[in-house]
Amino acid sequence: MARAPKAGTPAVERDYAELRSLLLAPEQSRLEQLQEQVEHLDLNAHNLNRVLPEAIALRGETDHRLTHALTPHVSEALGVSVRKRPHMIVDAIAPIMMPAIRQAIANALRSMVQSLNQTIEHSLSIRSMQWRLEALRTGKPFAEIVLLHTLCYRVEQVFLIHTQTGLLLAHAAGDAVAVQDQTLVSGMLSAIRSFVQDSFGATPDQALNTLQVGDLTVWIEQGSSAILAAVIRGTPPEIFHVHLQDTLDRIHAEHSDALTRFSGDAAPFTGTTPLLEACLRTQFETRRRAIAPMTWGLLAASIVGAGWWGLSAFQDHQHWQAYLDRLASEPGLVVTSTHSAGTRYVLTGLRDPLAADPDVLLQGSGVAADRVEAKWSPYYALDAAFTLKRAGIVLSPPDTVRLTLEGPRLTATGAATAEWIRQSRPLARLLPGITEYDDRRLVAQSLEALVQRMAGVWILFQQGTATIQSPEQLQGVRRISALLYQLDDMARLSGATVMLEITGQTDVVGRSSRNQRLSEDRARSVLEALHPATFSAITFHARGIGPAAETSPSLGAATLPQDRRVSFQATVHPAS
């Protein structure tokens, strides 16, 4: 807004001031506003977004300080982005990297297979041994030596070079070929070609076509606008010249405009790479060779080894089958299943505790013990031999008892104590395979033996006495009591009854009537000493018979001690 003239100003000045205010008031107001904006400039995002892209572009054209300043921040931002969203980078580079990776892997595998095939083909011959010595002498890999001796030719590199400038347009190289700087190589070829033409005064149609460099040969095909140079190892056929010339003619036909307008940019000639790669040919010797002696040797060794292995396997099988037959023939061993697990045999079966030890049988079978894994489960075999042997172990009979087996019936004969007979009966019925136990003849023989033993026991008395006082008499009573206890037990076990007759005797001294009473008294004394009530299966009868019938009265005082005895006679009545 225009300023008003001050009071007291001369009239002319006031007029001029008023005129200026009328004429310049709008411009003056605008200038004041601009001055205020400049003095209070606010560089906010809204003001910068209109000029920032152009400012960055202009700054980047002058120097690289902006690039250096932004590089750390852009790198850090890219790293954070990759860590947070790795799939974004993968999706971005996958279309570019995956074809290159696939092509690299395919080339590597193709080269490896080719080298492996050649190495295997030439590894079993006398000549291959010479090549191995050559490889050791020269320090080169064996595969490379094989390649050198079996290769007819191989096109390792192909260069497409512009005729006028000598610059490289395109290049192709084979797998496993050490590629130098292609631009440098193409420049050297152009220089050599120009040197030959200048030095020998050759006309344009008389150019360098072949160049020999050590083991390599360079074939050069001339064209109006381009040159095709092939680096070859070996000796290719002459018809390969035709293929190179056809390839060069096709390049001229398809890229004539690009060749004419070429100014140093080789990008338009990228499409010629497949044509150059088609020139990378390889040819090996195809003539048939006789089988190497080493091959025959290895073949014979393989046949002998296979035969030996087959014979060993057959013998192992025979030994194993013989061992199985041996197990099958042994009582108490039952093989349920067998199978092979690699070089080991696995066997399962049943084994009676009384059967032969399978490990002992294995020792003489020819089968190594560490090759057999046996799993035996216990069971009771019902063979007569095992049943009878098991009965002998369980019952433990005395030497006077004999056990016999007839089918499922176990019979005990001989003589044994009543206690053993009593214990053997329940045990015999628990034996596997035994359904009946017969010890009747055993009991009868035991009773008979006891009866015989009692008949041989006497109790002697002093002359004229009927009382039991001396130690010998008491010992005789105890002996008879022990036999009676056994006899009573045996009788009760068999269900029989026993009648024991106690007979007292005297010598011939004295009257007959007195001797009869004395003998009866002696029998009753012994009966009382035996306590007959304690024997339930025995009936006692005491009697006196006076002097023994065989004693002669004429002997007088010369009597024998056994004439004054008490004897015992038992009679067994079996159960009805």
Secondary structure per residue as TSV (DSSP state, phi and psi in degrees):
chain	resnum	aa	ss	phi	psi
A	1	M	-	360.0	138.7
A	2	A	-	-67.6	146.5
A	3	R	-	-85.2	140.5
A	4	A	-	-76.3	145.4
A	5	P	-	-66.5	142.9
A	6	K	-	-74.2	152.2
A	7	A	T	-69.3	147.7
A	8	G	T	85.6	-1.9
A	9	T	-	-73.8	142.4
A	10	P	-	-55.4	157.4
A	11	A	H	-64.6	-35.6
A	12	V	H	-67.9	-43.2
A	13	E	H	-65.2	-36.2
A	14	R	H	-63.9	-36.4
A	15	D	H	-67.3	-45.1
A	16	Y	H	-62.9	-38.9
A	17	A	H	-65.0	-39.5
A	18	E	H	-68.4	-35.0
A	19	L	H	-66.9	-43.6
A	20	R	H	-62.6	-37.7
A	21	S	H	-64.1	-35.7
A	22	L	H	-74.2	-39.4
A	23	L	H	-82.7	-39.8
A	24	L	H	-111.9	11.8
A	25	A	H	-60.0	-47.0
A	26	P	H	-63.4	-45.6
A	27	E	H	-64.6	-40.0
A	28	Q	H	-62.1	-41.4
A	29	S	H	-63.9	-40.1
A	30	R	H	-67.0	-41.2
A	31	L	H	-62.3	-40.1
A	32	E	H	-64.7	-38.0
A	33	Q	H	-65.1	-43.2
A	34	L	H	-62.4	-41.5
A	35	Q	H	-62.2	-39.1
A	36	E	H	-66.2	-39.6
A	37	Q	H	-64.6	-40.8
A	38	V	H	-66.4	-41.0
A	39	E	H	-69.0	-30.2
A	40	H	T	-115.8	47.3
A	41	L	-	-67.2	129.9
A	42	D	-	-115.5	103.6
A	43	L	-	-84.7	75.3
A	44	N	-	-94.9	173.9
A	45	A	H	-62.0	-33.7
A	46	H	H	-65.4	-35.5
A	47	N	H	-78.6	-31.5
A	48	L	H	-82.9	-27.2
A	49	N	T	-62.8	-19.0
A	50	R	T	-83.4	-24.3
A	51	V	T	-117.8	-6.2
A	52	L	H	-62.8	-48.8
A	53	P	H	-57.7	-45.3
A	54	E	H	-66.5	-35.3
A	55	A	H	-66.7	-41.6
A	56	I	H	-64.3	-43.0
A	57	A	H	-62.4	-44.3
A	58	L	H	-65.1	-38.9
A	59	R	H	-68.3	-36.2
A	60	G	H	-68.8	-25.5
A	61	E	H	-75.5	-26.5
A	62	T	H	-83.8	-47.3
A	63	D	-	-153.0	-177.8
A	64	H	S	-108.3	17.1
A	65	R	H	-66.6	-35.7
A	66	L	H	-63.8	-38.9
A	67	T	H	-63.1	-46.0
A	68	H	H	-63.2	-33.6
A	69	A	H	-73.2	-35.5
A	70	L	H	-86.6	-20.4
A	71	T	H	-57.1	-49.3
A	72	P	H	-60.1	-39.3
A	73	H	H	-71.3	-39.9
A	74	V	H	-66.2	-40.0
A	75	S	H	-63.8	-43.5
A	76	E	H	-64.9	-41.4
A	77	A	H	-63.7	-38.8
A	78	L	H	-65.9	-40.6
A	79	G	H	-63.1	-43.2
A	80	V	H	-63.0	-40.4
A	81	S	H	-64.7	-39.6
A	82	V	H	-66.7	-39.2
A	83	R	H	-68.3	-36.8
A	84	K	H	-82.5	-38.2
A	85	R	-	-133.4	71.2
A	86	P	H	-65.2	-29.4
A	87	H	H	-63.9	-25.5
A	88	M	H	-65.7	-43.0
A	89	I	H	-67.6	-40.6
A	90	V	H	-61.2	-45.4
A	91	D	H	-63.8	-30.7
A	92	A	H	-75.2	-40.9
A	93	I	H	-97.1	-11.3
A	94	A	H	-58.4	-45.9
A	95	P	H	-60.2	-24.2
A	96	I	H	-91.6	-43.4
A	97	M	H	-81.7	-36.2
A	98	M	H	-61.2	-46.4
A	99	P	H	-60.6	-39.0
A	100	A	H	-65.7	-40.4
A	101	I	H	-65.1	-44.2
A	102	R	H	-61.9	-42.2
A	103	Q	H	-65.6	-40.7
A	104	A	H	-65.0	-42.6
A	105	I	H	-64.9	-43.4
A	106	A	H	-62.5	-43.0
A	107	N	H	-63.6	-42.0
A	108	A	H	-64.5	-44.0
A	109	L	H	-65.1	-41.3
A	110	R	H	-62.7	-43.2
A	111	S	H	-65.9	-40.3
A	112	M	H	-65.7	-44.1
A	113	V	H	-64.4	-41.3
A	114	Q	H	-61.9	-46.8
A	115	S	H	-64.9	-39.7
A	116	L	H	-65.8	-42.7
A	117	N	H	-59.5	-45.3
A	118	Q	H	-67.2	-39.4
A	119	T	H	-64.6	-44.3
A	120	I	H	-65.9	-40.2
A	121	E	H	-62.8	-32.3
A	122	H	T	-115.9	29.9
A	123	S	S	-104.5	-4.9
A	124	L	S	-124.7	52.7
A	125	S	S	-147.2	165.0
A	126	I	H	-64.9	-40.1
A	127	R	H	-61.8	-35.1
A	128	S	H	-64.7	-33.8
A	129	M	H	-63.7	-38.8
A	130	Q	H	-63.0	-40.7
A	131	W	H	-65.7	-35.1
A	132	R	H	-65.7	-39.9
A	133	L	H	-62.7	-38.5
A	134	E	H	-64.6	-39.5
A	135	A	H	-63.5	-40.1
A	136	L	H	-67.4	-36.9
A	137	R	H	-71.4	-39.8
A	138	T	H	-91.5	-15.2
A	139	G	T	79.2	10.0
A	140	K	-	-90.7	154.8
A	141	P	-	-63.8	149.3
A	142	F	H	-61.1	-37.9
A	143	A	H	-61.6	-36.7
A	144	E	H	-69.1	-38.4
A	145	I	H	-64.1	-41.8
A	146	V	H	-60.5	-42.9
A	147	L	H	-61.9	-41.2
A	148	L	H	-65.3	-35.4
A	149	H	H	-88.8	-18.9
A	150	T	H	-109.3	-7.6
A	151	L	E	-81.2	128.7
A	152	C	E	-77.3	-56.8
A	153	Y	E	-162.3	157.8
A	154	R	E	-149.0	125.4
A	155	V	E	-83.9	111.2
A	156	E	E	-89.9	-37.2
A	157	Q	E	-144.7	149.9
A	158	V	E	-132.6	129.9
A	159	F	E	-116.1	135.3
A	160	L	E	-109.2	115.5
A	161	I	E	-121.2	137.9
A	162	H	E	-72.0	133.0
A	163	T	T	-66.3	-47.2
A	164	Q	T	-73.6	-45.1
A	165	T	T	-93.9	-21.1
A	166	G	-	74.6	12.7
A	167	L	-	-84.8	152.1
A	168	L	E	-78.0	125.9
A	169	L	E	-95.2	-41.0
A	170	A	E	-156.9	161.0
A	171	H	E	-151.8	143.8
A	172	A	E	-139.9	141.0
A	173	A	E	-135.2	147.6
A	174	G	-	-76.3	170.9
A	175	D	T	-68.7	148.2
A	176	A	T	58.1	30.4
A	177	V	-	-109.0	127.5
A	178	A	-	-72.8	111.4
A	179	V	-	-96.9	124.0
A	180	Q	-	-86.9	-171.6
A	181	D	-	-65.6	111.2
A	182	Q	H	-62.2	-39.4
A	183	T	H	-63.6	-40.6
A	184	L	H	-65.4	-41.3
A	185	V	H	-64.0	-46.0
A	186	S	H	-63.2	-37.6
A	187	G	H	-64.1	-40.6
A	188	M	H	-66.0	-40.4
A	189	L	H	-61.6	-44.0
A	190	S	H	-63.4	-40.0
A	191	A	H	-66.0	-42.7
A	192	I	H	-63.8	-41.6
A	193	R	H	-62.1	-45.1
A	194	S	H	-66.0	-37.7
A	195	F	H	-62.7	-42.9
A	196	V	H	-63.7	-43.8
A	197	Q	H	-64.8	-42.1
A	198	D	H	-72.2	-37.5
A	199	S	H	-74.0	-35.6
A	200	F	H	-106.2	6.1
A	201	G	T	61.4	36.2
A	202	A	-	-75.7	147.3
A	203	T	-	-75.3	164.6
A	204	P	T	-57.8	-30.5
A	205	D	T	-83.3	-4.4
A	206	Q	S	-109.3	89.8
A	207	A	-	-115.0	168.9
A	208	L	-	-72.8	123.1
A	209	N	-	-109.4	-26.1
A	210	T	E	-137.9	140.8
A	211	L	E	-139.4	127.6
A	212	Q	E	-105.3	124.3
A	213	V	E	-131.4	94.4
A	214	G	T	62.0	-126.0
A	215	D	T	-81.3	-2.2
A	216	L	E	-105.2	146.0
A	217	T	E	-123.9	134.7
A	218	V	E	-109.9	117.7
A	219	W	E	-98.8	130.0
A	220	I	E	-119.2	123.7
A	221	E	E	-108.1	125.8
A	222	Q	E	-89.9	143.0
A	223	G	-	-136.7	170.0
A	224	S	S	-66.1	-37.2
A	225	S	S	-121.6	-12.2
A	226	A	E	-145.7	158.6
A	227	I	E	-122.1	138.4
A	228	L	E	-113.9	117.5
A	229	A	E	-117.3	126.2
A	230	A	E	-115.0	126.6
A	231	V	E	-94.2	118.2
A	232	I	E	-123.2	136.8
A	233	R	E	-106.3	124.8
A	234	G	E	101.7	-162.6
A	235	T	-	-120.3	104.2
A	236	P	-	-81.0	161.4
A	237	P	-	-72.4	156.3
A	238	E	T	-64.9	-23.3
A	239	I	H	-67.2	-15.7
A	240	F	H	-67.0	-25.5
A	241	H	H	-58.6	-40.4
A	242	V	H	-63.0	-41.8
A	243	H	H	-64.5	-41.1
A	244	L	H	-64.9	-41.8
A	245	Q	H	-66.4	-38.9
A	246	D	H	-63.5	-40.6
A	247	T	H	-63.8	-42.0
A	248	L	H	-66.1	-40.3
A	249	D	H	-63.0	-39.1
A	250	R	H	-66.8	-38.3
A	251	I	H	-64.4	-41.6
A	252	H	H	-62.7	-38.1
A	253	A	H	-70.7	-40.8
A	254	E	H	-85.6	-23.1
A	255	H	S	-128.0	37.7
A	256	S	H	-65.0	-42.5
A	257	D	H	-64.2	-44.0
A	258	A	H	-64.4	-35.7
A	259	L	H	-68.7	-37.7
A	260	T	H	-69.3	-41.3
A	261	R	T	-93.2	12.4
A	262	F	-	-61.6	128.4
A	263	S	S	-129.5	17.3
A	264	G	S	117.9	-13.8
A	265	D	-	-93.5	116.3
A	266	A	-	-91.3	5.4
A	267	A	G	-60.3	-40.1
A	268	P	G	-62.8	-13.8
A	269	F	G	-101.2	13.9
A	270	T	G	-61.7	-33.4
A	271	G	G	-68.0	-9.9
A	272	T	G	-84.3	-7.8
A	273	T	H	-58.4	-43.9
A	274	P	H	-59.1	-36.3
A	275	L	H	-66.8	-38.2
A	276	L	H	-69.8	-38.3
A	277	E	H	-65.9	-27.6
A	278	A	T	-67.6	-18.3
A	279	C	T	-85.1	-8.5
A	280	L	-	-81.3	76.6
A	281	R	-	-97.5	153.1
A	282	T	E	-138.1	135.9
A	283	Q	E	-139.1	129.4
A	284	F	E	-108.2	171.5
A	285	E	-	-61.9	134.9
A	286	T	-	-113.0	-2.6
A	287	R	-	-71.1	146.1
A	288	R	-	-76.8	142.9
A	289	R	-	-120.0	148.7
A	290	A	-	-67.9	153.2
A	291	I	-	-66.9	131.5
A	292	A	-	-66.4	147.7
A	293	P	H	-57.6	-36.3
A	294	M	H	-63.5	-33.9
A	295	T	H	-63.7	-44.8
A	296	W	H	-60.7	-41.1
A	297	G	H	-61.9	-44.5
A	298	L	H	-65.9	-36.7
A	299	L	H	-64.9	-43.5
A	300	A	H	-63.9	-41.3
A	301	A	H	-62.6	-38.3
A	302	S	H	-65.0	-41.0
A	303	I	H	-65.6	-44.1
A	304	V	H	-62.7	-42.3
A	305	G	H	-62.8	-41.8
A	306	A	H	-65.1	-40.1
A	307	G	H	-64.2	-43.7
A	308	W	H	-62.5	-41.4
A	309	W	H	-64.4	-42.3
A	310	G	H	-63.7	-41.5
A	311	L	H	-64.3	-42.2
A	312	S	H	-63.3	-42.4
A	313	A	H	-63.7	-39.6
A	314	F	H	-64.8	-44.7
A	315	Q	H	-64.0	-40.4
A	316	D	H	-60.7	-42.0
A	317	H	H	-64.4	-41.1
A	318	Q	H	-63.8	-43.9
A	319	H	H	-62.8	-41.1
A	320	W	H	-65.7	-42.2
A	321	Q	H	-66.3	-37.9
A	322	A	H	-64.2	-38.4
A	323	Y	H	-64.8	-40.6
A	324	L	H	-64.7	-40.0
A	325	D	H	-64.1	-38.3
A	326	R	H	-64.0	-41.6
A	327	L	H	-63.7	-39.8
A	328	A	H	-66.3	-29.5
A	329	S	H	-81.3	-14.5
A	330	E	S	-83.9	127.6
A	331	P	T	-67.6	144.3
A	332	G	T	87.9	-1.8
A	333	L	E	-120.4	125.1
A	334	V	E	-128.4	115.3
A	335	V	E	-86.5	121.0
A	336	T	E	-95.9	-32.4
A	337	S	E	-161.2	150.2
A	338	T	E	-142.3	146.6
A	339	H	E	-159.8	163.5
A	340	S	E	-100.0	142.6
A	341	A	E	-130.5	88.2
A	342	G	T	72.2	-122.0
A	343	T	T	-95.0	7.0
A	344	R	E	-108.7	154.3
A	345	Y	E	-108.5	134.0
A	346	V	E	-113.0	125.5
A	347	L	E	-128.4	135.7
A	348	T	E	-126.8	146.6
A	349	G	E	-172.8	-172.4
A	350	L	E	-117.0	142.3
A	351	R	E	-139.0	126.7
A	352	D	-	-75.1	140.4
A	353	P	T	-58.4	-23.1
A	354	L	T	-92.4	-2.0
A	355	A	S	-75.7	168.2
A	356	A	-	-66.1	153.5
A	357	D	-	-75.3	119.7
A	358	P	H	-61.0	-31.5
A	359	D	H	-65.5	-35.5
A	360	V	H	-68.3	-39.8
A	361	L	H	-65.8	-30.4
A	362	L	H	-71.7	-25.3
A	363	Q	H	-62.5	-34.6
A	364	G	T	-102.5	15.5
A	365	S	T	-90.4	-16.1
A	366	G	T	90.3	-1.4
A	367	V	S	-100.2	128.9
A	368	A	-	-64.1	138.1
A	369	A	G	-65.2	-32.1
A	370	D	G	-75.8	-4.8
A	371	R	G	-97.4	-0.9
A	372	V	E	-116.4	126.0
A	373	E	E	-114.8	102.3
A	374	A	E	-104.4	138.0
A	375	K	E	-125.9	102.7
A	376	W	E	-103.4	128.7
A	377	S	E	-101.7	138.0
A	378	P	E	-73.5	146.0
A	379	Y	-	-159.4	166.1
A	380	Y	-	-103.4	118.2
A	381	A	-	-80.3	142.4
A	382	L	-	-99.7	19.6
A	383	D	-	-62.8	146.4
A	384	A	H	-59.3	-40.2
A	385	A	H	-63.9	-42.7
A	386	F	H	-69.8	-39.5
A	387	T	H	-62.8	-45.1
A	388	L	H	-67.0	-40.1
A	389	K	H	-66.7	-39.1
A	390	R	H	-65.9	-35.8
A	391	A	H	-64.5	-40.6
A	392	G	H	-64.5	-36.3
A	393	I	H	-70.4	-43.7
A	394	V	H	-73.2	-44.7
A	395	L	H	-81.7	-28.0
A	396	S	-	48.4	62.5
A	397	P	-	-71.6	153.8
A	398	P	-	-70.8	171.0
A	399	D	T	-64.6	-20.5
A	400	T	T	-84.9	0.3
A	401	V	E	-111.7	137.5
A	402	R	E	-122.5	129.2
A	403	L	E	-103.9	136.1
A	404	T	E	-133.3	152.8
A	405	L	E	-125.5	127.4
A	406	E	E	-127.8	97.2
A	407	G	T	66.7	-131.8
A	408	P	T	-89.1	11.9
A	409	R	E	-105.3	124.4
A	410	L	E	-103.3	127.8
A	411	T	E	-118.2	134.9
A	412	A	E	-114.9	127.9
A	413	T	E	-128.2	161.3
A	414	G	E	112.8	-152.7
A	415	A	-	-131.5	140.1
A	416	A	-	-152.6	167.7
A	417	T	-	-74.3	158.9
A	418	A	H	-64.3	-34.8
A	419	E	H	-63.1	-44.0
A	420	W	H	-65.4	-40.4
A	421	I	H	-62.0	-42.1
A	422	R	H	-64.5	-41.4
A	423	Q	H	-74.7	-30.6
A	424	S	H	-73.2	-27.6
A	425	R	H	-63.6	-51.1
A	426	P	H	-68.7	-32.8
A	427	L	H	-68.0	-37.5
A	428	A	H	-64.1	-34.8
A	429	R	H	-73.8	-14.3
A	430	L	H	-91.0	-7.8
A	431	L	S	-69.7	135.7
A	432	P	T	-63.2	133.3
A	433	G	T	88.0	-4.3
A	434	I	-	-105.3	120.5
A	435	T	-	-111.1	-13.6
A	436	E	E	-146.1	138.7
A	437	Y	E	-127.8	124.7
A	438	D	E	-120.3	115.2
A	439	D	-	-125.8	25.1
A	440	R	H	-67.0	-43.5
A	441	R	H	-67.1	-29.2
A	442	L	H	-65.5	-43.8
A	443	V	H	-66.9	-42.6
A	444	A	H	-61.8	-45.2
A	445	Q	H	-65.7	-34.7
A	446	S	H	-67.4	-41.3
A	447	L	H	-62.8	-42.6
A	448	E	H	-63.5	-39.9
A	449	A	H	-66.0	-39.2
A	450	L	H	-66.1	-39.3
A	451	V	H	-62.6	-42.5
A	452	Q	H	-64.8	-38.9
A	453	R	H	-66.2	-38.2
A	454	M	H	-67.3	-32.7
A	455	A	H	-66.7	-21.7
A	456	G	T	-93.8	7.1
A	457	V	-	-105.4	128.9
A	458	W	-	-123.1	154.4
A	459	I	E	-119.7	117.0
A	460	L	E	-93.4	145.2
A	461	F	-	-120.3	157.1
A	462	Q	-	-75.2	157.5
A	463	Q	T	-62.8	125.0
A	464	G	T	83.2	5.8
A	465	T	-	-116.4	158.4
A	466	A	-	-134.3	12.0
A	467	T	-	-102.3	153.3
A	468	I	-	-101.1	110.6
A	469	Q	-	-133.9	-38.1
A	470	S	S	-71.8	155.5
A	471	P	H	-58.3	-36.3
A	472	E	H	-64.4	-38.9
A	473	Q	H	-66.3	-43.4
A	474	L	H	-63.7	-39.6
A	475	Q	H	-64.1	-38.3
A	476	G	H	-63.4	-39.5
A	477	V	H	-63.9	-43.9
A	478	R	H	-62.5	-39.6
A	479	R	H	-64.1	-43.8
A	480	I	H	-65.8	-37.3
A	481	S	H	-63.5	-42.7
A	482	A	H	-61.6	-43.8
A	483	L	H	-64.7	-36.2
A	484	L	H	-67.2	-38.9
A	485	Y	H	-60.3	-44.4
A	486	Q	H	-64.7	-41.7
A	487	L	H	-64.5	-40.6
A	488	D	H	-63.9	-44.3
A	489	D	H	-61.2	-45.3
A	490	M	H	-64.8	-39.0
A	491	A	H	-66.8	-42.3
A	492	R	H	-66.7	-36.6
A	493	L	H	-63.0	-37.4
A	494	S	H	-91.8	-7.6
A	495	G	T	77.5	12.7
A	496	A	-	-91.6	168.8
A	497	T	E	-121.4	151.8
A	498	V	E	-124.7	136.0
A	499	M	E	-111.4	116.5
A	500	L	E	-107.4	121.9
A	501	E	E	-105.0	122.0
A	502	I	E	-102.5	119.8
A	503	T	E	-116.6	121.6
A	504	G	E	-97.5	144.4
A	505	Q	E	-134.0	160.1
A	506	T	E	-133.4	171.4
A	507	D	-	-88.2	-172.4
A	508	V	S	-87.0	-1.1
A	509	V	S	-75.9	129.1
A	510	G	S	100.9	175.6
A	511	R	-	-74.5	158.3
A	512	S	H	-67.0	-41.1
A	513	S	H	-64.9	-41.1
A	514	R	H	-65.9	-42.9
A	515	N	H	-61.5	-35.2
A	516	Q	H	-65.9	-43.8
A	517	R	H	-65.2	-40.1
A	518	L	H	-63.4	-40.2
A	519	S	H	-66.6	-38.2
A	520	E	H	-66.3	-39.6
A	521	D	H	-63.2	-40.5
A	522	R	H	-61.6	-43.0
A	523	A	H	-63.6	-41.9
A	524	R	H	-68.1	-36.5
A	525	S	H	-60.4	-42.9
A	526	V	H	-67.8	-38.9
A	527	L	H	-62.9	-43.1
A	528	E	H	-65.0	-37.2
A	529	A	H	-67.2	-24.7
A	530	L	H	-84.6	-13.3
A	531	H	-	54.0	71.4
A	532	P	G	-61.8	-21.4
A	533	A	G	-66.1	-18.1
A	534	T	G	-80.3	-6.7
A	535	F	-	-113.3	106.8
A	536	S	T	-79.6	-27.0
A	537	A	T	-98.9	5.6
A	538	I	E	-120.2	134.1
A	539	T	E	-107.3	130.2
A	540	F	E	-104.8	145.1
A	541	H	E	-144.0	120.3
A	542	A	E	-107.5	138.7
A	543	R	E	-151.7	158.0
A	544	G	E	-118.8	144.5
A	545	I	E	-124.8	8.5
A	546	G	E	70.4	-151.1
A	547	P	E	-64.9	150.9
A	548	A	-	-64.3	145.0
A	549	A	T	-63.5	-31.3
A	550	E	T	-82.7	-3.1
A	551	T	-	-83.0	131.1
A	552	S	-	-90.2	131.5
A	553	P	G	-62.7	-20.6
A	554	S	G	-72.4	-9.6
A	555	L	G	-73.2	-26.9
A	556	G	T	67.5	-129.0
A	557	A	T	-74.7	-13.5
A	558	A	-	-80.1	63.0
A	559	T	-	-93.8	161.5
A	560	L	-	-103.3	150.6
A	561	P	G	-60.4	-35.5
A	562	Q	G	-67.9	-9.9
A	563	D	G	-73.7	-17.9
A	564	R	G	-109.5	60.1
A	565	R	E	-122.1	165.2
A	566	V	E	-120.2	123.1
A	567	S	E	-112.2	168.4
A	568	F	E	-131.6	136.7
A	569	Q	E	-136.3	115.9
A	570	A	E	-104.3	141.0
A	571	T	E	-123.7	125.8
A	572	V	E	-98.3	131.0
A	573	H	E	-113.7	104.6
A	574	P	-	-60.3	159.6
A	575	A	-	-67.2	137.6
A	576	S	-	-80.3	360.0
